Amino acid sequence: MSEKIESAGPKATNVSESVPPVETPEGERKPELIIDFIRHGTTAYGPALEQKLRDIGQDPEIFTLMPAVDGSIEDAREQLEGRVTQEGEEGLRESIRELCKRIDPKKEIVAIAHGTRTRHEQSTDIIADELRKNGIDVVRVKPHKNLVDVQGGGWYSFVDYIMNHQGKTEADLEAFWWEMYQDEETRSAMNAAGYENLADVAKRTEYFVEILRRFVRRHALGKTLRVIAVTSDVNIEQIQQAGIPMEERNQIWPANAEIYEVGFEALDTATQP
């Protein structure tokens, strides 16, 4: 179904300094579809996120996974969905400059898609600008719901579930992450309570891939379609482990601005999750 081409993992600056361009042996063609999944840039949130955590019973002062909070952020969406920081912008631009070395404009059509969070949208603005600065024409498509992290709230919905439906604490969050992978009953219970689980995230993200594979089958593009998909760590974690049973998957946590590149061939049909 798919062939991993490169994983441009982070070093000190979230960009691998040793990832070579994708080489296609003479006489062989590139995949019909290349998707570069990239995690959004480093993000700050507003005071509303602190209040959201308090509302679900979590003290933000002792929450070890608490992201940076910027009191100057006033926009309601940005407070909960994030604003890309200056550090985040620099990391994204550096990642895209590396990616541009692997893009062949004569043989590729480049498009960019993103999730619906503000951190996804802002990251996409930065990425599109850097591509154009490097002479790469890019087609920007509308936001895609299947590239969002966790539907029905956000990443903090996992915290909400373990505290208010299982009576656990933040200290149990890592163990619960494993439980979501390893226990189908836990995943079913989350759905029954109205929450997404990791299997749902995996299914949505994989369906996004299927849509693109079907697209390149229906349209004779004459070039490889390269799609830069701006999303979150939890989505990329599932794509990196596609084809592995849920019970055998691991926590990976791709870094901000990290790219995971995969090649695909076209697909005749796709099934709505």
CYANA upper distance limits for C-alpha pairs under 8 A (distance plus 0.5 A):
  1 MET  CA    264 PHE  CA      7.14
  1 MET  CA    265 GLU  CA      7.66
  2 SER  CA    262 VAL  CA      7.52
  2 SER  CA    263 GLY  CA      6.45
  2 SER  CA    264 PHE  CA      5.32
  2 SER  CA    265 GLU  CA      7.62
  3 GLU  CA    262 VAL  CA      6.60
  3 GLU  CA    263 GLY  CA      5.80
  3 GLU  CA    264 PHE  CA      6.92
  4 LYS  CA    261 GLU  CA      7.24
  4 LYS  CA    262 VAL  CA      5.14
  4 LYS  CA    263 GLY  CA      6.58
  5 ILE  CA     22 VAL  CA      7.55
  5 ILE  CA    261 GLU  CA      6.48
  5 ILE  CA    262 VAL  CA      5.83
  5 ILE  CA    263 GLY  CA      6.67
  6 GLU  CA     19 VAL  CA      8.07
  6 GLU  CA     22 VAL  CA      7.94
  6 GLU  CA    260 TYR  CA      7.15
  6 GLU  CA    261 GLU  CA      5.77
  6 GLU  CA    262 VAL  CA      7.38
  7 SER  CA    259 ILE  CA      6.80
  7 SER  CA    260 TYR  CA      5.05
  7 SER  CA    261 GLU  CA      6.20
  8 ALA  CA     15 VAL  CA      7.03
  8 ALA  CA     16 SER  CA      5.99
  8 ALA  CA     19 VAL  CA      6.69
  8 ALA  CA    258 GLU  CA      6.95
  8 ALA  CA    259 ILE  CA      5.68
  8 ALA  CA    260 TYR  CA      6.52
  8 ALA  CA    261 GLU  CA      8.02
  9 GLY  CA     14 ASN  CA      7.23
  9 GLY  CA     15 VAL  CA      6.55
  9 GLY  CA     16 SER  CA      5.85
  9 GLY  CA    254 PRO  CA      8.38
  9 GLY  CA    255 ALA  CA      8.43
  9 GLY  CA    258 GLU  CA      6.27
  9 GLY  CA    259 ILE  CA      7.13
  9 GLY  CA    260 TYR  CA      8.06
 10 PRO  CA     14 ASN  CA      4.04
 10 PRO  CA     15 VAL  CA      4.89
 10 PRO  CA     16 SER  CA      5.67
 10 PRO  CA    255 ALA  CA      7.28
 10 PRO  CA    258 GLU  CA      6.60
 11 LYS  CA     15 VAL  CA      6.20
 11 LYS  CA     16 SER  CA      6.14
 11 LYS  CA     17 GLU  CA      8.14
 13 THR  CA     91 GLY  CA      7.17
 14 ASN  CA     91 GLY  CA      7.12
 14 ASN  CA     95 SER  CA      8.02
 14 ASN  CA    255 ALA  CA      7.10
 14 ASN  CA    256 ASN  CA      7.42
 14 ASN  CA    257 ALA  CA      6.88
 14 ASN  CA    258 GLU  CA      6.45
 15 VAL  CA     91 GLY  CA      8.23
 15 VAL  CA     94 GLU  CA      7.52
 15 VAL  CA     95 SER  CA      6.12
 15 VAL  CA     98 GLU  CA      8.30
 15 VAL  CA    257 ALA  CA      8.22
 15 VAL  CA    258 GLU  CA      7.11
 20 PRO  CA    102 ARG  CA      8.31
 21 PRO  CA    101 LYS  CA      6.85
 21 PRO  CA    102 ARG  CA      5.02
 22 VAL  CA    102 ARG  CA      6.40
 24 THR  CA     28 GLU  CA      6.78
 24 THR  CA     29 ARG  CA      7.01
 24 THR  CA     30 LYS  CA      6.64
 25 PRO  CA     29 ARG  CA      8.31
 30 LYS  CA    224 THR  CA      7.28
 31 PRO  CA    224 THR  CA      7.09
 31 PRO  CA    263 GLY  CA      6.12
 31 PRO  CA    264 PHE  CA      6.25
 31 PRO  CA    265 GLU  CA      6.25
 32 GLU  CA    216 VAL  CA      7.48
 32 GLU  CA    223 LYS  CA      7.83
 32 GLU  CA    224 THR  CA      5.27
 32 GLU  CA    225 LEU  CA      6.78
 32 GLU  CA    263 GLY  CA      8.17
 32 GLU  CA    264 PHE  CA      6.92
 32 GLU  CA    265 GLU  CA      5.77
 32 GLU  CA    266 ALA  CA      6.90
 33 LEU  CA    212 LEU  CA      8.22
 33 LEU  CA    213 ARG  CA      7.38
 33 LEU  CA    216 VAL  CA      7.70
 33 LEU  CA    224 THR  CA      6.14
 33 LEU  CA    225 LEU  CA      5.39
 33 LEU  CA    226 ARG  CA      6.40
 33 LEU  CA    227 VAL  CA      8.23
 33 LEU  CA    263 GLY  CA      6.30
 33 LEU  CA    264 PHE  CA      5.60
 33 LEU  CA    265 GLU  CA      6.59
 33 LEU  CA    266 ALA  CA      7.68
 34 ILE  CA    224 THR  CA      7.71
 34 ILE  CA    225 LEU  CA      6.73
 34 ILE  CA    226 ARG  CA      5.12
 34 ILE  CA    227 VAL  CA      6.80
 34 ILE  CA    261 GLU  CA      7.52
 34 ILE  CA    262 VAL  CA      6.25
 34 ILE  CA    263 GLY  CA      4.94
 34 ILE  CA    264 PHE  CA      6.70
 35 ILE  CA    226 ARG  CA      6.18
 35 ILE  CA    227 VAL  CA      5.29
 35 ILE  CA    228 ILE  CA      6.33
 35 ILE  CA    229 ALA  CA      7.29
 35 ILE  CA    261 GLU  CA      6.22
 35 ILE  CA    262 VAL  CA      5.96
 35 ILE  CA    263 GLY  CA      6.97
 36 ASP  CA    226 ARG  CA      7.90
 36 ASP  CA    227 VAL  CA      6.65
 36 ASP  CA    228 ILE  CA      5.14
 36 ASP  CA    229 ALA  CA      6.42
 36 ASP  CA    259 ILE  CA      6.67
 36 ASP  CA    260 TYR  CA      6.19
 36 ASP  CA    261 GLU  CA      4.86
 36 ASP  CA    262 VAL  CA      7.08
 37 PHE  CA    228 ILE  CA      6.50
 37 PHE  CA    229 ALA  CA      5.22
 37 PHE  CA    230 VAL  CA      6.61
 37 PHE  CA    231 THR  CA      7.46
 37 PHE  CA    236 ILE  CA      7.11
 37 PHE  CA    259 ILE  CA      6.10
 37 PHE  CA    260 TYR  CA      5.63
 37 PHE  CA    261 GLU  CA      6.66
 38 ILE  CA    228 ILE  CA      7.63
 38 ILE  CA    229 ALA  CA      6.59
 38 ILE  CA    230 VAL  CA      5.58
 38 ILE  CA    231 THR  CA      6.68
 38 ILE  CA    232 SER  CA      8.15
 38 ILE  CA    236 ILE  CA      8.21
 38 ILE  CA    256 ASN  CA      8.43
 38 ILE  CA    257 ALA  CA      6.34
 38 ILE  CA    258 GLU  CA      6.05
 38 ILE  CA    259 ILE  CA      4.94
 38 ILE  CA    260 TYR  CA      6.89
 39 ARG  CA    230 VAL  CA      6.44
 39 ARG  CA    231 THR  CA      5.70
 39 ARG  CA    232 SER  CA      5.46
 39 ARG  CA    233 ASP  CA      6.38
 39 ARG  CA    236 ILE  CA      7.99
 39 ARG  CA    254 PRO  CA      7.73
 39 ARG  CA    255 ALA  CA      7.45
 39 ARG  CA    256 ASN  CA      5.72
 39 ARG  CA    257 ALA  CA      5.50
 39 ARG  CA    258 GLU  CA      6.26
 39 ARG  CA    259 ILE  CA      7.41
 40 HIS  CA     84 VAL  CA      8.46
 40 HIS  CA     88 GLY  CA      8.48
 40 HIS  CA     92 LEU  CA      8.25
 40 HIS  CA    119 ARG  CA      6.82
 40 HIS  CA    120 HIS  CA      6.18
 40 HIS  CA    123 SER  CA      6.11
 40 HIS  CA    230 VAL  CA      6.63
 40 HIS  CA    231 THR  CA      6.54
 40 HIS  CA    232 SER  CA      6.73
 40 HIS  CA    256 ASN  CA      6.24
 40 HIS  CA    257 ALA  CA      6.14
 41 GLY  CA     84 VAL  CA      6.28
 41 GLY  CA     85 THR  CA      7.95
 41 GLY  CA     87 GLU  CA      8.43
 41 GLY  CA     88 GLY  CA      4.70
 41 GLY  CA     89 GLU  CA      6.68
 41 GLY  CA     91 GLY  CA      7.20
 41 GLY  CA     92 LEU  CA      6.43
 41 GLY  CA    119 ARG  CA      7.80
 41 GLY  CA    123 SER  CA      6.50
 41 GLY  CA    256 ASN  CA      5.59
 41 GLY  CA    257 ALA  CA      5.70
 42 THR  CA     84 VAL  CA      6.25
 42 THR  CA     85 THR  CA      6.52
 42 THR  CA     87 GLU  CA      7.09
 42 THR  CA     88 GLY  CA      4.56
 42 THR  CA     89 GLU  CA      8.12
 42 THR  CA     91 GLY  CA      8.40
 42 THR  CA    256 ASN  CA      6.09
 42 THR  CA    257 ALA  CA      8.08
 43 THR  CA     67 PRO  CA      8.14
 43 THR  CA     68 ALA  CA      7.75
 43 THR  CA     82 GLY  CA      6.10
 43 THR  CA     83 ARG  CA      5.81
 43 THR  CA     84 VAL  CA      4.91
 43 THR  CA     85 THR  CA      5.99
 43 THR  CA     88 GLY  CA      7.05
 43 THR  CA    119 ARG  CA      7.33
 44 ALA  CA     67 PRO  CA      7.08
 44 ALA  CA     68 ALA  CA      5.35
 44 ALA  CA     69 VAL  CA      5.87
 44 ALA  CA     70 ASP  CA      6.56
 44 ALA  CA     82 GLY  CA      5.95
 44 ALA  CA     83 ARG  CA      5.85
 44 ALA  CA     84 VAL  CA      6.92
 44 ALA  CA     85 THR  CA      6.86
 45 TYR  CA     49 LEU  CA      7.09
 45 TYR  CA     67 PRO  CA      7.66
 45 TYR  CA     68 ALA  CA      6.73
 45 TYR  CA     69 VAL  CA      5.24
 45 TYR  CA     70 ASP  CA      6.41
 45 TYR  CA     73 ILE  CA      7.71
 45 TYR  CA     78 GLU  CA      7.00
 45 TYR  CA     79 GLN  CA      5.32
 45 TYR  CA     80 LEU  CA      6.60
 45 TYR  CA     81 GLU  CA      7.40
 45 TYR  CA     82 GLY  CA      5.12
 45 TYR  CA     83 ARG  CA      6.76
 46 GLY  CA     50 GLU  CA      8.06
 46 GLY  CA     69 VAL  CA      5.78
 46 GLY  CA     70 ASP  CA      5.81
 46 GLY  CA     71 GLY  CA      6.26
 46 GLY  CA     72 SER  CA      7.93
 46 GLY  CA     73 ILE  CA      5.80
 46 GLY  CA     74 GLU  CA      7.56
 46 GLY  CA     78 GLU  CA      7.38
 46 GLY  CA     79 GLN  CA      4.27
 46 GLY  CA     80 LEU  CA      7.05
 46 GLY  CA     82 GLY  CA      7.92
 47 PRO  CA     51 GLN  CA      7.04
 47 PRO  CA     69 VAL  CA      7.01
 47 PRO  CA     70 ASP  CA      7.72
 47 PRO  CA     71 GLY  CA      6.58
 47 PRO  CA     73 ILE  CA      8.43
 47 PRO  CA     79 GLN  CA      6.97
 48 ALA  CA     52 LYS  CA      6.57
 48 ALA  CA     76 ALA  CA      8.25
 48 ALA  CA     79 GLN  CA      6.08
 48 ALA  CA     80 LEU  CA      6.75
 49 LEU  CA     53 LEU  CA      6.81
 49 LEU  CA     79 GLN  CA      6.73
 49 LEU  CA     80 LEU  CA      5.75
 50 GLU  CA     54 ARG  CA      6.83
 50 GLU  CA     60 PRO  CA      6.23
 51 GLN  CA     55 ASP  CA      6.58
 52 LYS  CA     56 ILE  CA      7.08
 53 LEU  CA     57 GLY  CA      6.84
 53 LEU  CA     58 GLN  CA      5.55
 53 LEU  CA     59 ASP  CA      7.15
 53 LEU  CA     60 PRO  CA      6.88
 53 LEU  CA    156 TYR  CA      8.03
 54 ARG  CA     58 GLN  CA      5.51
 54 ARG  CA     59 ASP  CA      6.15
 54 ARG  CA     60 PRO  CA      7.43
 56 ILE  CA    159 VAL  CA      8.42
 56 ILE  CA    160 ASP  CA      6.07
 56 ILE  CA    163 MET  CA      7.91
 56 ILE  CA    164 ASN  CA      7.67
 57 GLY  CA    160 ASP  CA      8.36
 57 GLY  CA    163 MET  CA      7.62
 57 GLY  CA    164 ASN  CA      8.41
 58 GLN  CA     63 PHE  CA      7.68
 58 GLN  CA    170 GLU  CA      8.17
 59 ASP  CA     63 PHE  CA      6.77
 60 PRO  CA     66 MET  CA      7.05
 63 PHE  CA    170 GLU  CA      7.58
 73 ILE  CA     78 GLU  CA      7.47
 73 ILE  CA     79 GLN  CA      6.75
 74 GLU  CA     78 GLU  CA      8.01
 74 GLU  CA     79 GLN  CA      7.27
 75 ASP  CA     79 GLN  CA      6.67
 76 ALA  CA     80 LEU  CA      7.43
 77 ARG  CA     81 GLU  CA      6.17
 77 ARG  CA     82 GLY  CA      7.98
 77 ARG  CA    118 THR  CA      7.40
 78 GLU  CA     82 GLY  CA      5.07
 78 GLU  CA     83 ARG  CA      6.07
 78 GLU  CA    118 THR  CA      6.58
 78 GLU  CA    119 ARG  CA      8.22
 79 GLN  CA     83 ARG  CA      8.15
 81 GLU  CA    117 ARG  CA      6.06
 81 GLU  CA    118 THR  CA      6.04
 81 GLU  CA    119 ARG  CA      6.76
 82 GLY  CA    117 ARG  CA      8.16
 82 GLY  CA    118 THR  CA      6.53
 82 GLY  CA    119 ARG  CA      5.66
 83 ARG  CA    118 THR  CA      7.17
 83 ARG  CA    119 ARG  CA      5.98
 83 ARG  CA    122 GLN  CA      7.87
 84 VAL  CA     88 GLY  CA      6.06
 84 VAL  CA     89 GLU  CA      7.08
 84 VAL  CA    119 ARG  CA      6.30
 84 VAL  CA    122 GLN  CA      7.04
 84 VAL  CA    123 SER  CA      7.34
 85 THR  CA     89 GLU  CA      6.75
 86 GLN  CA     90 GLU  CA      6.79
 87 GLU  CA     91 GLY  CA      6.74
 88 GLY  CA     92 LEU  CA      6.75
 88 GLY  CA    256 ASN  CA      8.00
 88 GLY  CA    257 ALA  CA      8.07
 89 GLU  CA     93 ARG  CA      6.69
 89 GLU  CA    123 SER  CA      7.82
 89 GLU  CA    126 ILE  CA      7.21
 90 GLU  CA     94 GLU  CA      6.70
 91 GLY  CA     95 SER  CA      6.73
 91 GLY  CA    256 ASN  CA      8.21
 91 GLY  CA    257 ALA  CA      6.43
 92 LEU  CA     96 ILE  CA      6.68
 92 LEU  CA    123 SER  CA      7.82
 92 LEU  CA    126 ILE  CA      7.74
 92 LEU  CA    127 ILE  CA      7.15
 92 LEU  CA    257 ALA  CA      5.61
 93 ARG  CA     97 ARG  CA      6.62
 93 ARG  CA    126 ILE  CA      7.57
 93 ARG  CA    127 ILE  CA      7.03
 93 ARG  CA    130 GLU  CA      6.55
 94 GLU  CA     98 GLU  CA      6.94
 95 SER  CA     99 LEU  CA      6.77
 95 SER  CA    257 ALA  CA      6.90
 95 SER  CA    258 GLU  CA      7.61
 95 SER  CA    259 ILE  CA      7.94
 96 ILE  CA    100 CYS  CA      6.53
 96 ILE  CA    127 ILE  CA      7.10
 96 ILE  CA    130 GLU  CA      7.28
 96 ILE  CA    131 LEU  CA      7.41
 97 ARG  CA    101 LYS  CA      7.44
 97 ARG  CA    130 GLU  CA      7.80
 97 ARG  CA    131 LEU  CA      8.13
 97 ARG  CA    134 ASN  CA      7.94
 98 GLU  CA    102 ARG  CA      7.94
 99 LEU  CA    103 ILE  CA      7.24
100 CYS  CA    131 LEU  CA      7.64
100 CYS  CA    134 ASN  CA      7.60
100 CYS  CA    136 ILE  CA      8.17
103 ILE  CA    108 GLU  CA      7.70
104 ASP  CA    108 GLU  CA      6.33
105 PRO  CA    109 ILE  CA      7.34
105 PRO  CA    110 VAL  CA      8.41
105 PRO  CA    136 ILE  CA      7.32
105 PRO  CA    137 ASP  CA      8.46
107 LYS  CA    223 LYS  CA      5.68
107 LYS  CA    224 THR  CA      6.73
108 GLU  CA    223 LYS  CA      5.64
108 GLU  CA    224 THR  CA      5.15
108 GLU  CA    225 LEU  CA      6.22
108 GLU  CA    226 ARG  CA      6.92
109 ILE  CA    138 VAL  CA      8.09
109 ILE  CA    223 LYS  CA      6.96
109 ILE  CA    224 THR  CA      6.72
109 ILE  CA    225 LEU  CA      5.42
109 ILE  CA    226 ARG  CA      6.43
110 VAL  CA    136 ILE  CA      8.32
110 VAL  CA    137 ASP  CA      7.40
110 VAL  CA    138 VAL  CA      5.60
110 VAL  CA    139 VAL  CA      6.85
110 VAL  CA    225 LEU  CA      6.69
110 VAL  CA    226 ARG  CA      5.33
110 VAL  CA    227 VAL  CA      6.39
110 VAL  CA    228 ILE  CA      8.08
111 ALA  CA    138 VAL  CA      5.69
111 ALA  CA    139 VAL  CA      4.92
111 ALA  CA    140 ARG  CA      6.14
111 ALA  CA    141 VAL  CA      7.62
111 ALA  CA    225 LEU  CA      8.07
111 ALA  CA    226 ARG  CA      6.75
111 ALA  CA    227 VAL  CA      5.28
111 ALA  CA    228 ILE  CA      6.75
112 ILE  CA    124 THR  CA      7.99
112 ILE  CA    128 ALA  CA      8.14
112 ILE  CA    138 VAL  CA      7.42
112 ILE  CA    139 VAL  CA      6.79
112 ILE  CA    140 ARG  CA      5.49
112 ILE  CA    141 VAL  CA      6.77
112 ILE  CA    227 VAL  CA      5.89
112 ILE  CA    228 ILE  CA      5.10
112 ILE  CA    229 ALA  CA      6.47
112 ILE  CA    230 VAL  CA      8.08
113 ALA  CA    124 THR  CA      8.30
113 ALA  CA    140 ARG  CA      6.92
113 ALA  CA    141 VAL  CA      6.00
113 ALA  CA    142 LYS  CA      7.21
113 ALA  CA    143 PRO  CA      6.70
113 ALA  CA    144 HIS  CA      7.38
113 ALA  CA    227 VAL  CA      7.48
113 ALA  CA    228 ILE  CA      6.70
113 ALA  CA    229 ALA  CA      5.44
113 ALA  CA    230 VAL  CA      6.72
114 HIS  CA    120 HIS  CA      6.39
114 HIS  CA    121 GLU  CA      7.12
114 HIS  CA    124 THR  CA      7.27
114 HIS  CA    142 LYS  CA      8.13
114 HIS  CA    143 PRO  CA      5.67
114 HIS  CA    144 HIS  CA      6.47
114 HIS  CA    147 LEU  CA      6.73
114 HIS  CA    229 ALA  CA      6.02
114 HIS  CA    230 VAL  CA      4.94
114 HIS  CA    231 THR  CA      6.51
115 GLY  CA    120 HIS  CA      6.03
115 GLY  CA    121 GLU  CA      7.63
115 GLY  CA    143 PRO  CA      5.96
115 GLY  CA    144 HIS  CA      5.74
115 GLY  CA    145 LYS  CA      6.36
115 GLY  CA    146 ASN  CA      7.47
115 GLY  CA    147 LEU  CA      4.85
115 GLY  CA    148 VAL  CA      5.09
115 GLY  CA    149 ASP  CA      8.38
115 GLY  CA    230 VAL  CA      6.91
115 GLY  CA    231 THR  CA      6.06
116 THR  CA    120 HIS  CA      6.91
116 THR  CA    121 GLU  CA      7.26
116 THR  CA    143 PRO  CA      6.08
116 THR  CA    144 HIS  CA      6.99
116 THR  CA    145 LYS  CA      6.67
116 THR  CA    147 LEU  CA      7.91
116 THR  CA    148 VAL  CA      6.44
117 ARG  CA    121 GLU  CA      6.90
117 ARG  CA    148 VAL  CA      7.29
118 THR  CA    122 GLN  CA      6.52
119 ARG  CA    123 SER  CA      6.51
120 HIS  CA    124 THR  CA      6.65
120 HIS  CA    230 VAL  CA      6.50
120 HIS  CA    231 THR  CA      6.70
120 HIS  CA    232 SER  CA      8.49
121 GLU  CA    125 ASP  CA      6.89
121 GLU  CA    143 PRO  CA      8.49
122 GLN  CA    126 ILE  CA      6.95
123 SER  CA    127 ILE  CA      6.65
123 SER  CA    230 VAL  CA      7.81
124 THR  CA    128 ALA  CA      6.45
124 THR  CA    230 VAL  CA      7.12
125 ASP  CA    129 ASP  CA      6.70
126 ILE  CA    130 GLU  CA      6.73
127 ILE  CA    131 LEU  CA      6.65
128 ALA  CA    132 ARG  CA      6.83
128 ALA  CA    138 VAL  CA      7.42
128 ALA  CA    140 ARG  CA      8.48
129 ASP  CA    133 LYS  CA      6.74
130 GLU  CA    134 ASN  CA      6.81
131 LEU  CA    135 GLY  CA      6.97
131 LEU  CA    136 ILE  CA      5.61
131 LEU  CA    137 ASP  CA      7.62
131 LEU  CA    138 VAL  CA      7.79
132 ARG  CA    136 ILE  CA      5.49
132 ARG  CA    137 ASP  CA      6.48
132 ARG  CA    138 VAL  CA      7.87
144 HIS  CA    148 VAL  CA      8.00
146 ASN  CA    201 VAL  CA      8.50
146 ASN  CA    204 ARG  CA      5.67
146 ASN  CA    205 THR  CA      6.10
146 ASN  CA    207 TYR  CA      8.23
146 ASN  CA    208 PHE  CA      6.73
147 LEU  CA    204 ARG  CA      8.21
147 LEU  CA    205 THR  CA      6.74
147 LEU  CA    208 PHE  CA      8.10
147 LEU  CA    229 ALA  CA      8.16
147 LEU  CA    230 VAL  CA      7.84
147 LEU  CA    231 THR  CA      5.80
147 LEU  CA    232 SER  CA      7.96
147 LEU  CA    235 ASN  CA      7.50
148 VAL  CA    231 THR  CA      6.80
148 VAL  CA    232 SER  CA      7.41
148 VAL  CA    235 ASN  CA      8.26
149 ASP  CA    154 GLY  CA      7.02
149 ASP  CA    155 TRP  CA      7.20
149 ASP  CA    201 VAL  CA      7.74
149 ASP  CA    231 THR  CA      7.61
149 ASP  CA    232 SER  CA      6.03
149 ASP  CA    233 ASP  CA      8.12
149 ASP  CA    234 VAL  CA      6.70
149 ASP  CA    235 ASN  CA      6.74
150 VAL  CA    154 GLY  CA      5.39
150 VAL  CA    155 TRP  CA      6.28
150 VAL  CA    157 SER  CA      8.16
150 VAL  CA    196 GLU  CA      7.06
150 VAL  CA    201 VAL  CA      7.29
151 GLN  CA    196 GLU  CA      7.12
152 GLY  CA    157 SER  CA      8.33
152 GLY  CA    195 TYR  CA      7.53
152 GLY  CA    196 GLU  CA      8.02
153 GLY  CA    157 SER  CA      6.41
155 TRP  CA    159 VAL  CA      8.25
156 TYR  CA    160 ASP  CA      6.79
157 SER  CA    161 TYR  CA      6.59
157 SER  CA    195 TYR  CA      7.91
158 PHE  CA    162 ILE  CA      6.90
159 VAL  CA    163 MET  CA      6.69
159 VAL  CA    170 GLU  CA      7.51
159 VAL  CA    173 LEU  CA      7.59
160 ASP  CA    164 ASN  CA      6.31
160 ASP  CA    165 HIS  CA      8.21
161 TYR  CA    165 HIS  CA      5.68
161 TYR  CA    166 GLN  CA      7.30
161 TYR  CA    190 MET  CA      8.13
161 TYR  CA    195 TYR  CA      8.14
162 ILE  CA    166 GLN  CA      5.34
162 ILE  CA    167 GLY  CA      6.77
162 ILE  CA    168 LYS  CA      5.91
162 ILE  CA    169 THR  CA      7.44
162 ILE  CA    172 ASP  CA      8.44
162 ILE  CA    173 LEU  CA      7.83
162 ILE  CA    176 PHE  CA      8.17
163 MET  CA    167 GLY  CA      5.30
163 MET  CA    168 LYS  CA      5.34
163 MET  CA    169 THR  CA      6.19
163 MET  CA    170 GLU  CA      8.25
164 ASN  CA    168 LYS  CA      8.25
168 LYS  CA    172 ASP  CA      6.74
169 THR  CA    173 LEU  CA      7.58
172 ASP  CA    176 PHE  CA      6.50
173 LEU  CA    177 TRP  CA      6.67
174 GLU  CA    178 TRP  CA      7.21
175 ALA  CA    179 GLU  CA      6.79
176 PHE  CA    180 MET  CA      6.69
177 TRP  CA    181 TYR  CA      7.23
178 TRP  CA    182 GLN  CA      6.63
178 TRP  CA    250 ASN  CA      8.19
178 TRP  CA    251 GLN  CA      8.38
179 GLU  CA    183 ASP  CA      5.96
179 GLU  CA    186 THR  CA      7.48
180 MET  CA    184 GLU  CA      7.80
180 MET  CA    186 THR  CA      6.57
180 MET  CA    187 ARG  CA      6.27
180 MET  CA    197 ASN  CA      7.23
180 MET  CA    198 LEU  CA      6.98
181 TYR  CA    198 LEU  CA      7.42
181 TYR  CA    199 ALA  CA      8.08
181 TYR  CA    246 MET  CA      5.72
181 TYR  CA    247 GLU  CA      5.67
181 TYR  CA    248 GLU  CA      7.97
181 TYR  CA    249 ARG  CA      7.15
182 GLN  CA    246 MET  CA      7.03
182 GLN  CA    247 GLU  CA      4.66
182 GLN  CA    248 GLU  CA      7.78
183 ASP  CA    187 ARG  CA      7.21
183 ASP  CA    247 GLU  CA      7.69
184 GLU  CA    188 SER  CA      6.70
185 GLU  CA    189 ALA  CA      6.59
186 THR  CA    190 MET  CA      6.80
187 ARG  CA    191 ASN  CA      6.97
187 ARG  CA    197 ASN  CA      6.26
187 ARG  CA    198 LEU  CA      8.31
187 ARG  CA    199 ALA  CA      8.04
188 SER  CA    192 ALA  CA      6.72
189 ALA  CA    193 ALA  CA      6.78
190 MET  CA    194 GLY  CA      6.85
190 MET  CA    195 TYR  CA      5.55
190 MET  CA    196 GLU  CA      7.00
190 MET  CA    197 ASN  CA      7.03
191 ASN  CA    195 TYR  CA      5.56
191 ASN  CA    196 GLU  CA      6.45
191 ASN  CA    197 ASN  CA      7.70
196 GLU  CA    200 ASP  CA      6.38
196 GLU  CA    201 VAL  CA      7.69
197 ASN  CA    201 VAL  CA      7.06
198 LEU  CA    202 ALA  CA      6.65
198 LEU  CA    234 VAL  CA      8.40
199 ALA  CA    203 LYS  CA      6.66
199 ALA  CA    246 MET  CA      7.62
200 ASP  CA    204 ARG  CA      6.71
201 VAL  CA    205 THR  CA      6.66
201 VAL  CA    234 VAL  CA      8.06
201 VAL  CA    235 ASN  CA      6.87
201 VAL  CA    238 GLN  CA      8.02
202 ALA  CA    206 GLU  CA      6.51
202 ALA  CA    235 ASN  CA      7.14
202 ALA  CA    238 GLN  CA      5.70
202 ALA  CA    239 ILE  CA      7.62
202 ALA  CA    242 ALA  CA      8.42
203 LYS  CA    207 TYR  CA      6.58
203 LYS  CA    273 PRO  CA      6.94
204 ARG  CA    208 PHE  CA      6.94
204 ARG  CA    273 PRO  CA      7.21
205 THR  CA    209 VAL  CA      7.23
205 THR  CA    235 ASN  CA      6.71
205 THR  CA    238 GLN  CA      8.15
205 THR  CA    239 ILE  CA      7.70
206 GLU  CA    210 GLU  CA      6.89
206 GLU  CA    239 ILE  CA      7.41
206 GLU  CA    242 ALA  CA      8.31
207 TYR  CA    211 ILE  CA      6.71
207 TYR  CA    270 ALA  CA      8.03
207 TYR  CA    271 THR  CA      8.09
207 TYR  CA    272 GLN  CA      7.55
207 TYR  CA    273 PRO  CA      7.34
208 PHE  CA    212 LEU  CA      7.15
209 VAL  CA    213 ARG  CA      6.77
210 GLU  CA    214 ARG  CA      6.61
210 GLU  CA    267 LEU  CA      7.53
210 GLU  CA    269 THR  CA      8.45
210 GLU  CA    270 ALA  CA      6.20
211 ILE  CA    215 PHE  CA      6.67
211 ILE  CA    270 ALA  CA      7.10
212 LEU  CA    216 VAL  CA      6.86
213 ARG  CA    217 ARG  CA      6.98
213 ARG  CA    264 PHE  CA      7.62
213 ARG  CA    265 GLU  CA      7.12
213 ARG  CA    266 ALA  CA      4.98
213 ARG  CA    267 LEU  CA      5.41
213 ARG  CA    268 ASP  CA      8.35
214 ARG  CA    218 ARG  CA      6.86
214 ARG  CA    266 ALA  CA      6.44
214 ARG  CA    267 LEU  CA      5.25
214 ARG  CA    268 ASP  CA      6.16
214 ARG  CA    269 THR  CA      6.59
214 ARG  CA    270 ALA  CA      7.30
215 PHE  CA    219 HIS  CA      6.69
215 PHE  CA    266 ALA  CA      8.23
216 VAL  CA    220 ALA  CA      7.36
216 VAL  CA    221 LEU  CA      7.63
216 VAL  CA    225 LEU  CA      7.97
216 VAL  CA    266 ALA  CA      6.26
216 VAL  CA    267 LEU  CA      8.32
217 ARG  CA    266 ALA  CA      5.54
217 ARG  CA    267 LEU  CA      6.58
217 ARG  CA    268 ASP  CA      6.88
221 LEU  CA    225 LEU  CA      8.22
231 THR  CA    235 ASN  CA      7.24
231 THR  CA    236 ILE  CA      7.93
232 SER  CA    236 ILE  CA      7.06
233 ASP  CA    237 GLU  CA      6.49
233 ASP  CA    253 TRP  CA      6.29
233 ASP  CA    254 PRO  CA      6.02
233 ASP  CA    255 ALA  CA      7.84
233 ASP  CA    256 ASN  CA      8.42
234 VAL  CA    238 GLN  CA      7.09
234 VAL  CA    253 TRP  CA      7.72
235 ASN  CA    239 ILE  CA      7.05
236 ILE  CA    240 GLN  CA      6.58
236 ILE  CA    254 PRO  CA      7.71
236 ILE  CA    260 TYR  CA      7.98
237 GLU  CA    241 GLN  CA      7.09
237 GLU  CA    251 GLN  CA      7.70
237 GLU  CA    252 ILE  CA      6.38
237 GLU  CA    253 TRP  CA      7.08
237 GLU  CA    254 PRO  CA      7.51
238 GLN  CA    242 ALA  CA      6.49
240 GLN  CA    260 TYR  CA      8.21
241 GLN  CA    249 ARG  CA      7.08
244 ILE  CA    248 GLU  CA      6.96
244 ILE  CA    249 ARG  CA      6.96
245 PRO  CA    249 ARG  CA      7.17
254 PRO  CA    258 GLU  CA      6.78
